[in-house]
Amino acid sequence: MGNVISSQKHHYLKTKELKETGFESLIEVSSCVRGAIIELVSDDSCGDAINLLKAAKVDRSLNLDDLGDNTDGWLTKRHESAGSATVTLCNDSKIVGIDIDTTGFTDSCPSCASVEGYQYSTMTHLFSYNQWQVVLPQSRINADSHNFFSIKDTNVYSSVRLNIVPGGGIARFRVYGEISPDWSDTSKDYNLASANLGARIVRWTDQRNANNPSILFDNGTEISDGWLTPRSRFGEGRNDFILIQLATAGILESITIDTTGFGANLPENVFIQGCYSEDIDPHHDQFASWTCLVSYGPVGPADETVFYNSYKKPVTHIRLYLIPDGGIQQIKVMGKPSKKDKKQPLLIQPSAKEKSIQDWVKKQEDKVVGAMIDQYNKRSAVEQLNVVDHTTNRSKRLRSD
C-alpha cells in the first residue's frame, strides 16, 4: 500500500475496526467527555474543530459534500495549503495509539497528516524547556476511513497538534494512551477514582442489561451519565457490583457517593470493599484480600453521601455493591498516593525448620568443596598439572565416544 508508513516508533494499522487495534483497553485522552479541549486552530470556517473531540459516532451523510451547513467534523476553507488544530489532553499522558478519522470526507480529505506532542521537561533546577516533539511524521491518510497508527513513545505530553496537508476535512481525532498524573504533592488529597487521573472500571455485573457505567467522571447530571442496574424481581435483591482500579495505590480518607439525577432510582444501601493488588483485575489475583470499607451505608436521593474511612493501609481497587439495586451518578475516593507494597511471592516460603535444614546442607556442601580445594592446593605444581591433563583427556574421550 502506498499510504502505509511503518517504523520502529510508528506503524500504520491496516484494520478499520477499533476492537482490532488493541486501543480499547487504553484511555481516550483527547475526548471532550474527559475534559480535553481545542486550544488553537488555524481555520475552521466550514466545520468547527470541536467536532474532532466528540464522543459520538460520525454522521457520515453530513460530510459527503459542501452543500450543507452542518458538517460533522473539522473542515477548513478552500485553497488552504495546510491546517492545524491543537488539542489540550485531559491530563499529561503517554501516547500509544492515534485514529485520524476521515469518515464522510472524500474529495475534501487531506492527502497527508502528522502529529506533534508538546513536552515540558526540567533538565535542572535552574533550566527547563518546552518543545514540540514529532509523534507521527507526515503520513498518507485514506479518505472516508479510519486511519489507525500505533505509537511507541515514552515521552509524556500535555497537548498534541494535528497537522494536515493540504487543508480539508477530518471527522474525528482520537488519541489513546496512558495518563501520567503528577503525584509530587504528598500533602494533597486526590480523587483516586477520577478517570482523568487514570482510574478505570475493570469489571461490572450484568453487562448485557445494565448501561455502560461512567461513574468516574465529574460532569454527569443525568441517569444516562451514571450507572443504573435493572430492577430486582420476585422479591430477591440483585446486589450488582462494579470493580474500579484506582489511579494509583493510596491511603483513603473518604468515599463519596453522588446520586445527582437518581432521586427515584437510588439504591437503599451501598456496600464497599477495598483490596491491594498489582493485577488490573484482582479477581485473577489469588493473593488479593478484600476489606470492608463501608458496611451497608444508606445514601440520600439527589445528594452526596460521604463515608469516612478508618482503614489505613494502601488500597488499589474498590468494589461497590448497590443493594438491592438502583443507580448512582459518581463515586469519589479521596486519599493520598502511597508507595506500592511488594507483591507476595507465588512460591510458599519454607518454614523455620525447613530453612534451618537447608542452611545446614549448604554449609556441609561448602565444607566438602572447601576441603577438595585445600587438598588440590597442597599438591605440587607438577601434580596439579597432571590432574588438569587427566581431566582434559577424560573430557575428550567422552566427547569422542
C-alpha positions as CSV (number, residue, x, y, z in Angstrom):
1,M,0.0,0.0,0.0
2,G,1.4,3.4,-1.0
3,N,-0.1,5.1,2.0
4,V,1.4,2.9,4.7
5,I,4.1,4.3,6.9
6,S,6.0,1.9,9.2
7,S,9.0,2.3,11.5
8,Q,10.1,1.2,15.0
9,K,8.1,4.0,16.6
10,H,5.2,4.5,14.2
11,H,3.1,1.9,12.5
12,Y,0.0,2.2,10.2
13,L,-2.6,-0.4,11.1
14,K,-4.5,-1.8,8.2
15,T,-7.6,-2.6,10.2
16,K,-10.7,-0.3,10.2
17,E,-12.1,-1.6,13.4
18,L,-11.1,-0.2,16.8
19,K,-11.5,-3.6,18.5
20,E,-8.8,-5.0,16.3
21,T,-6.2,-2.3,17.2
22,G,-5.9,-3.1,20.9
23,F,-6.6,0.5,21.8
24,E,-9.9,-0.3,23.5
25,S,-8.1,-1.1,26.8
26,L,-6.4,2.3,26.7
27,I,-7.8,5.7,27.7
28,E,-9.0,8.2,25.0
29,V,-7.1,11.2,26.4
30,S,-8.4,13.5,23.6
31,S,-12.1,13.1,24.4
32,C,-14.1,16.2,25.3
33,V,-16.0,14.0,27.8
34,R,-12.8,13.8,29.8
35,G,-12.2,17.5,29.5
36,A,-9.9,17.7,26.5
37,I,-10.3,21.0,24.6
38,I,-9.4,22.6,21.3
39,E,-6.6,25.1,22.3
40,L,-5.9,26.6,18.9
41,V,-7.0,26.1,15.3
42,S,-5.6,27.6,12.1
43,D,-9.0,27.8,10.4
44,D,-12.4,26.1,10.9
45,S,-14.6,28.2,8.6
46,C,-16.5,25.3,7.2
47,G,-16.5,22.9,10.1
48,D,-16.0,23.5,13.9
49,A,-12.8,21.9,15.2
50,I,-14.5,20.9,18.4
51,N,-16.2,18.1,16.4
52,L,-12.8,16.4,16.4
53,L,-13.2,15.5,20.1
54,K,-16.8,14.4,20.1
55,A,-17.6,11.0,21.6
56,A,-20.5,10.3,19.3
57,K,-20.0,8.4,16.1
58,V,-19.6,10.4,12.9
59,D,-22.8,11.3,10.9
60,R,-21.3,10.4,7.5
61,S,-24.0,12.0,5.5
62,L,-23.1,15.5,6.8
63,N,-19.6,15.2,5.4
64,L,-20.2,13.9,1.9
65,D,-20.5,17.3,0.2
66,D,-20.1,21.0,0.8
67,L,-23.7,21.9,0.2
68,G,-24.8,21.5,3.9
69,D,-24.0,23.9,6.7
70,N,-23.8,21.3,9.4
71,T,-20.5,19.5,8.9
72,D,-19.8,16.7,11.5
73,G,-16.1,17.3,11.6
74,W,-13.3,19.9,11.2
75,L,-13.2,21.4,7.8
76,T,-11.1,24.3,6.6
77,K,-12.0,26.8,3.9
78,R,-10.9,26.0,0.3
79,H,-7.4,26.6,-1.0
80,E,-5.6,26.3,2.3
81,S,-2.2,24.8,1.8
82,A,-2.1,23.4,5.3
83,G,-4.1,23.4,8.5
84,S,-3.5,22.6,12.2
85,A,-5.6,22.0,15.3
86,T,-4.0,21.9,18.8
87,V,-5.7,19.8,21.5
88,T,-5.1,20.1,25.2
89,L,-5.3,16.5,26.5
90,C,-7.4,15.6,29.6
91,N,-4.1,15.1,31.5
92,D,-0.4,14.6,30.9
93,S,-0.2,11.3,29.0
94,K,1.9,8.8,27.1
95,I,0.6,8.3,23.6
96,V,0.1,4.7,22.4
97,G,-2.4,5.0,19.5
98,I,-4.0,7.5,17.2
99,D,-7.0,7.5,14.9
100,I,-7.3,10.1,12.2
101,D,-10.9,9.5,11.2
102,T,-12.0,11.0,7.8
103,T,-15.4,9.3,7.6
104,G,-17.6,11.1,5.0
105,F,-14.8,13.3,3.7
106,T,-14.0,12.1,0.1
107,D,-13.0,15.0,-2.2
108,S,-12.2,17.3,0.7
109,C,-9.9,14.8,2.6
110,P,-6.3,16.0,3.1
111,S,-3.6,13.9,1.5
112,C,-1.3,13.8,4.5
113,A,-1.3,14.3,8.2
114,S,1.2,14.5,11.0
115,V,1.0,14.8,14.8
116,E,3.3,16.6,17.3
117,G,3.3,16.5,21.1
118,Y,4.0,19.3,23.5
119,Q,6.5,18.2,26.1
120,Y,7.6,20.0,29.3
121,S,10.9,18.9,30.6
122,T,13.1,20.1,33.5
123,M,16.7,19.3,33.0
124,T,18.0,21.0,36.2
125,H,16.6,23.1,38.9
126,L,17.7,26.2,37.0
127,F,16.8,25.2,33.5
128,S,13.7,23.9,31.9
129,Y,12.3,23.9,28.3
130,N,9.1,23.4,26.4
131,Q,9.1,22.0,22.9
132,W,7.1,20.2,20.3
133,Q,8.2,16.6,19.5
134,V,7.2,14.6,16.4
135,V,4.8,11.8,17.5
136,L,3.7,10.8,14.0
137,P,5.7,12.1,11.0
138,Q,3.9,13.2,7.9
139,S,1.9,10.2,6.6
140,R,-0.5,9.5,3.8
141,I,-4.1,9.0,5.0
142,N,-7.2,7.4,3.3
143,A,-10.3,9.3,2.5
144,D,-13.7,8.3,4.2
145,S,-11.9,5.9,6.5
146,H,-10.4,5.3,9.9
147,N,-6.6,5.8,9.9
148,F,-5.1,4.0,12.9
149,F,-1.5,4.4,13.9
150,S,0.3,2.6,16.8
151,I,2.9,4.7,18.5
152,K,5.9,3.7,20.6
153,D,6.9,6.8,22.6
154,T,7.9,7.0,26.2
155,N,7.5,10.8,26.4
156,V,4.7,12.4,28.4
157,Y,2.7,15.1,26.6
158,S,0.2,17.7,27.8
159,S,-1.1,18.8,24.3
160,V,-1.0,17.4,20.7
161,R,-1.1,19.2,17.4
162,L,-2.7,17.7,14.3
163,N,-1.3,19.0,11.1
164,I,-2.9,18.3,7.6
165,V,-1.7,19.0,4.1
166,P,-3.4,20.5,2.3
167,G,-6.4,22.0,4.2
168,G,-9.5,19.8,4.2
169,G,-11.7,17.8,6.5
170,I,-11.1,15.5,9.4
171,A,-14.2,14.0,11.2
172,R,-12.6,12.8,14.5
173,F,-9.2,12.9,16.1
174,R,-8.8,10.3,18.8
175,V,-5.6,9.9,20.9
176,Y,-5.3,6.8,23.0
177,G,-2.8,6.5,25.8
178,E,-1.9,6.1,29.4
179,I,-2.4,9.0,31.8
180,S,0.7,10.0,33.8
181,P,-0.5,12.3,36.6
182,D,1.8,14.3,38.9
183,W,1.7,12.9,42.4
184,S,4.5,15.1,43.7
185,D,2.3,17.0,46.2
186,T,2.2,14.4,49.0
187,S,0.2,16.7,51.3
188,K,-2.8,16.9,48.9
189,D,-5.8,14.6,48.8
190,Y,-6.6,13.4,45.3
191,N,-9.8,11.8,43.9
192,L,-8.2,8.4,43.2
193,A,-11.3,7.3,41.4
194,S,-11.2,10.1,38.8
195,A,-11.0,8.9,35.2
196,N,-8.9,12.0,34.4
197,L,-6.2,10.7,36.8
198,G,-6.2,7.2,35.2
199,A,-8.8,5.3,37.3
200,R,-10.8,2.8,35.2
201,I,-13.6,0.3,35.5
202,V,-12.3,-3.2,35.0
203,R,-15.5,-5.3,35.8
204,W,-19.2,-4.9,36.4
205,T,-22.1,-7.3,36.6
206,D,-24.8,-7.7,34.1
207,Q,-23.1,-6.1,31.1
208,R,-26.0,-7.2,28.9
209,N,-28.8,-5.3,30.6
210,A,-27.1,-2.6,32.7
211,N,-25.9,0.6,31.0
212,N,-22.2,1.2,30.4
213,P,-21.1,2.7,33.7
214,S,-19.5,6.1,33.6
215,I,-19.3,7.0,37.4
216,L,-15.7,8.1,37.2
217,F,-16.5,11.4,35.5
218,D,-17.4,14.6,37.4
219,N,-19.6,16.1,34.7
220,G,-22.6,13.9,34.9
221,T,-26.1,15.2,35.8
222,E,-28.5,12.6,34.3
223,I,-29.2,8.9,34.7
224,S,-27.6,8.2,31.3
225,D,-24.3,9.7,32.6
226,G,-24.2,7.4,35.7
227,W,-24.8,3.7,36.4
228,L,-28.3,2.2,36.7
229,T,-28.8,-1.5,37.3
230,P,-32.0,-3.4,36.4
231,R,-34.8,-3.7,39.0
232,S,-34.9,-6.7,41.3
233,R,-37.6,-9.3,40.6
234,F,-39.5,-11.9,42.6
235,G,-38.6,-10.3,45.9
236,E,-34.9,-11.0,45.6
237,G,-32.2,-8.4,45.6
238,R,-29.8,-8.2,42.6
239,N,-26.8,-6.7,44.6
240,D,-24.9,-5.8,41.4
241,F,-21.3,-4.6,41.8
242,I,-18.8,-2.5,39.9
243,L,-15.0,-3.0,40.3
244,I,-12.7,0.1,39.9
245,Q,-8.9,0.2,39.6
246,L,-7.8,3.4,41.3
247,A,-5.5,5.8,39.6
248,T,-2.7,4.7,42.0
249,A,-2.4,2.9,45.3
250,G,-3.4,5.2,48.1
251,I,-4.4,5.6,51.8
252,L,-8.0,6.5,51.6
253,E,-9.6,9.4,53.6
254,S,-13.2,9.2,52.4
255,I,-15.6,7.8,49.8
256,T,-18.4,9.9,48.4
257,I,-21.5,8.5,46.7
258,D,-23.2,11.1,44.4
259,T,-26.8,10.4,43.4
260,T,-27.5,13.5,41.4
261,G,-30.2,12.6,38.9
262,F,-31.2,9.5,40.8
263,G,-33.8,10.9,43.1
264,A,-36.3,8.0,42.5
265,N,-33.8,5.3,41.4
266,L,-31.1,5.3,44.1
267,P,-30.2,2.1,46.0
268,E,-31.3,1.5,49.6
269,N,-27.7,0.9,50.7
270,V,-24.2,0.6,49.3
271,F,-21.6,-1.9,50.4
272,I,-18.0,-1.1,49.5
273,Q,-14.8,-3.2,49.8
274,G,-11.2,-2.4,49.0
275,C,-8.1,-4.5,48.3
276,Y,-4.5,-4.3,47.3
277,S,-3.4,-6.0,44.0
278,E,-0.9,-5.4,41.3
279,D,-3.2,-7.1,38.8
280,I,-5.6,-5.0,36.7
281,D,-8.4,-7.2,37.7
282,P,-7.9,-8.6,41.3
283,H,-10.4,-11.4,40.6
284,H,-7.5,-13.1,38.9
285,D,-5.1,-12.5,41.8
286,Q,-5.2,-15.3,44.3
287,F,-3.5,-13.2,47.0
288,A,-5.9,-10.3,46.8
289,S,-7.7,-9.9,50.2
290,W,-10.8,-7.8,50.3
291,T,-11.5,-5.5,53.3
292,C,-14.9,-3.9,54.2
293,L,-14.7,-0.1,53.9
294,V,-18.4,0.7,54.0
295,S,-20.9,-1.7,55.5
296,Y,-24.5,-1.3,54.3
297,G,-24.5,2.5,54.3
298,P,-27.6,4.3,53.2
299,V,-27.4,7.1,50.6
300,G,-29.7,10.1,50.1
301,P,-31.7,11.0,47.0
302,A,-30.1,13.5,44.6
303,D,-27.3,14.2,47.1
304,E,-23.8,13.5,48.1
305,T,-23.2,11.0,50.9
306,V,-19.7,10.9,52.5
307,F,-18.3,7.9,54.2
308,Y,-15.1,8.4,56.2
309,N,-12.5,5.7,56.1
310,S,-10.6,4.2,59.0
311,Y,-8.7,1.6,57.1
312,K,-5.1,3.0,56.8
313,K,-3.4,0.5,54.5
314,P,-2.8,1.0,50.8
315,V,-5.7,0.3,48.5
316,T,-5.6,-0.2,44.7
317,H,-9.1,-1.4,43.9
318,I,-12.7,-0.6,45.1
319,R,-15.7,-2.9,44.7
320,L,-19.0,-1.1,45.1
321,Y,-22.3,-3.1,45.6
322,L,-25.7,-1.5,45.1
323,I,-28.2,-3.1,47.5
324,P,-30.6,-4.4,46.4
325,D,-30.5,-2.4,43.1
326,G,-30.6,1.2,41.8
327,G,-28.1,3.7,40.4
328,I,-25.6,6.4,41.3
329,Q,-24.1,9.4,39.4
330,Q,-20.5,9.2,40.6
331,I,-18.1,7.8,43.2
332,K,-15.2,9.9,44.6
333,V,-12.4,8.2,46.5
334,M,-10.3,10.8,48.3
335,G,-6.9,9.9,49.5
336,K,-3.2,10.3,49.4
337,P,-1.0,8.3,47.0
338,S,1.2,5.7,48.7
339,K,4.1,3.6,47.8
340,K,3.1,0.2,46.5
341,D,3.9,-2.9,48.5
342,K,6.0,-5.7,47.1
343,K,3.8,-8.4,45.6
344,Q,3.6,-11.6,47.7
345,P,5.7,-14.3,46.1
346,L,3.8,-17.2,44.4
347,L,6.0,-19.8,46.0
348,I,5.3,-20.8,49.6
349,Q,8.1,-19.7,51.9
350,P,9.8,-22.6,53.8
351,S,9.1,-23.0,57.5
352,A,11.8,-22.1,60.0
353,K,12.7,-25.8,60.5
354,E,12.9,-26.4,56.7
355,K,15.1,-23.3,56.3
356,S,17.5,-24.4,59.1
357,I,17.9,-27.8,57.4
358,Q,18.6,-26.1,54.0
359,D,21.2,-23.9,55.7
360,W,22.9,-26.9,57.3
361,V,23.0,-28.8,53.9
362,K,24.5,-25.8,52.2
363,K,27.2,-25.5,55.0
364,Q,28.1,-29.1,54.6
365,E,28.4,-28.7,50.8
366,D,30.6,-25.7,51.3
367,K,32.9,-27.7,53.7
368,V,33.3,-30.6,51.2
369,V,34.1,-28.2,48.3
370,G,36.5,-26.3,50.5
371,A,38.3,-29.5,51.6
372,M,38.7,-30.5,48.0
373,I,40.2,-27.1,47.1
374,D,42.6,-27.3,50.0
375,Q,43.7,-30.8,49.1
376,Y,44.3,-29.7,45.5
377,N,46.3,-26.6,46.6
378,K,48.6,-28.8,48.8
379,R,49.8,-30.7,45.8
380,S,52.9,-29.7,43.9
381,A,52.7,-27.8,40.6
382,V,53.5,-31.0,38.6
383,E,50.8,-33.0,40.4
384,Q,48.3,-30.2,39.8
385,L,49.1,-30.2,36.0
386,N,48.7,-33.9,35.9
387,V,45.2,-33.6,37.4
388,V,44.3,-31.0,34.8
389,D,45.7,-33.1,31.9
390,H,43.8,-36.1,33.2
391,T,40.5,-34.2,33.4
392,T,41.0,-32.7,29.9
393,N,41.9,-36.1,28.4
394,R,38.9,-37.7,30.1
395,S,36.6,-35.0,28.6
396,K,38.0,-35.6,25.1
397,R,37.3,-39.3,25.4
398,L,33.7,-38.7,26.5
399,R,33.1,-36.3,23.5
400,S,34.7,-38.8,21.1
401,D,32.5,-41.6,22.5
